[in-house]
Amino acid sequence: MTASKDEIFAKLRKIDAPTITNVVATYPKNPLCLGLYNPWTENWYTDTSIRCIYPEMGPVIGHAVTCVYGLPDPNFGGRLSFMDVIDALDAMPKPTILVIQQKWPPELMAKAGLAGEIMVTSMMSVGCIGMLSNGPSRDVDAIRKLDFQLLLGGVTAGHGEMAVQAVNVPVSVGGMDVAPGELIHMDENGAVKFPADRAAQVLENAEKMLAGEAEHLARLRAAKTAAEVRAAGGAYSAKPKA
């Protein structure tokens, strides 16, 4: 019987982000790797500019809703608001992760504490479970109680006037390019994306890869010499012959 989306997501939340990246694209010569992206030339996972605020939460996964925030533009004023972001979250299959690309002048980039407790609570009301942003946010003490994950460029206490510049457009956050509707899997290691229609395959291959790693680790833990480590083989190779 085919697993439901909820069942697939529940199992993916038990798998760490590095294992997901291994399956998505990291090891293209491995038969368990789907090879969805060129590992080095395409931007499909986040870099060191992104920080996980609640590592104790473990992995989360959701459909990406994207937006761009920046300074108010008098030529663009009044066209979009945070309610347009809420509407986009409401319309997307659940659960969702909001991916915000912050575009500020360099002198403001590290000072815009964008989404606080009220924004996050509003987002959660329409099925959002986490946020990924290249800039800082705030109220992390209050949000910690909400079971809502944050991966951010940092944390700061305040901000000035700001505006929504675009909703559900391609964005780039922390070295990862994201389109609306893609799946985002993220934990304390960072975030990785992949197409929503590959979720079942990613899960199946990740579970097989973890089983192979467990066998390899067992052989390594039993090893006492360099020869025995060599004989244990690679993590994704066939089991050594007796």
Secondary structure, DSSP 4 states (H G I P E B T S, - for coil): -PPPHHHHHHHHTTS-HHHHHIIIII-TTSTT----S-TTTS--B--TT-EES-GGG--EEEEEEEEEEES--TTTTTS--HHHHHHHHHHSPSSEEEEEEEE--TTTTTT-----HHHHHHHHTTTEEEEEESSEE--HHHHGGGT-EEEESEE-S-----EEEEESS-EEETTEEE-TT-EEEEETTEEEEE-GGGHHHHHHHHHHHHHHHHHHHHHHHH--SHHHHHHT--TTSPPPP-
